[in-house]
């Protein structure tokens, strides 16, 4: 159960597992001791290197749990520790510099304490990594699948995080819920959908004056151009498409950054499934 904005904003998400299925996926808490880190090559992890020792330990615990649980459920196609660090951890941390820079320049307030929502977080990327790097932020992870929510609850427990909330639900539904609609300073979504769809998922959750940030590949120009109408309809505008410093083997990465300029019309987001089937 998750409580936000008082008792009127009580959101129930039932993790509908039989006991057998639940314990099939549950990794014992002793997994916390399995993270030895000695096989991780951190020489190319420039963003990871900026974290303090406690944060690095939290990342190692998260990566260890991710790879263990991935043997039982589909969380990532990446199987090796170094690959997870490069493709997922470093890639997630790479959006922090443009995020902080854009927020400071365009939102007129400090980024020291922010409310961030990660839409379609999946295995917790980038939300868990951002919550570790910025413990003063309130990070909400939105995920529609029960089993992934169970994994995320396990992660929150082993890294002993106090700034992560997990909400099981669809962005289309939560975007019409007053407890979540236009309640966040920043929305992020990584590897979820194309920009036209992401705009309808994310911008309704962002307050006027906030930002929506989508990590993308090396050349998202055509995708962004197709999304301009959808971004405008959600009350947003495109601020910039900037390169990010990333050592990902997938090549150069970018961050597409949009501002929330006006309230989103009440008719958006549309019904569940419609944005993906009928992009604006």
Residue, then its C-alpha position, 0 to 999 in steps of 0.5 A: x500500500x502506498x500513501x501520498x498526499x494524505x488519506x484521500x490519495x491511498x493507492x492500493x497495489x495488490x501483488x497477486x502471487x500465490x505463495x509458491x510463485x512469490x517464494x520462487x522469485x524471492x531472493x533471501x536477504x542474505x544476498x546482501x552479503x554476496x556483493x564482493x565487487x572484485x570483478x567489476x572494472x570501474x576504470x571507464x565508469x566516470x559517473x559512477x566514480x563521482x558517488x561516495x562509498x555508501x552509494x557505490x555499495x548500494x549500486x553494487x547491491x542493486x546490480x547483484x540482486x538484478x543479476x540474481x533475480x534475472x535468472x528467474x524472471x526477465x529483467x534485462x538482456x544483460x548477463x554480466x556485471x560489467x555490462x550492467x554497470x556500463x549499459x544500465x548504471x552508467x547510462x542512467x547516471x549520465x542523464x544527471x548533468x543535463x537534468x540538473x543543468x536544465x532544471x537550474x536554468x529553466x525551472x528557477x528553483x534549486x534541484x536539491x530536493x525534487x520529486x521525480x517519477x520514473x515511468x515504466x521503470x521495469x527493473x528500476x532503471x533509471x529510477x533506482x540509480x537516480x535515487x541512490x545518486x540523489x538521496x535527497x530526492x523523492x523518487x516514485x517508480x511506476x511499474x505495471x507488472x506485479x513480479x517486477x514490483x516484488x523485485x523493486x520492493x526487494x531492492x529497496x529493502x536491501x539498499x535500505x532506501x528511504x526515498x523510493x516509492x513503488x506504485x503498481x499501475x499504468x501511466x494512463x491511469x495514474x495520469x488521470x489520478x489527482x494524487x499523481x497528475x501534475x505532482x512531479x518536478x521531473x518525469x523520466x522514461x528510459x527504453x519504454x516507447x517512442x517520444x510521441x507515446x512517452x509525451x502522453x505517458x509522462x507530461x500529464x504527471x509533471x507540474x507546470x514548470x517542471x521537466x520531462x526527460x527521455x534518454x535516447x540513442x545517438x540520433x533521435x531527430x526524426x523521432x523527436x520531430x514526429x513527437x512535437x505535436x504530441x508534446x504541445x498537446x500535453x502542455x509541453x515544449x521541446x527545450x533541447x536535445x543534448x548529447x550525454x557523456x556515456x561509455x555505453x557500448x551502444x554508442x553516443x547517447x542523447x537526452x531529450x528534454x521538454x518543459x511543462x508550460x501549461x496544464x495538460x487538457x483533461x482528456x489526456x492521457x487517453x485510455x489504457x493502451x490507446x497512446x501506444x496503439x494510436x500515437x498523437 
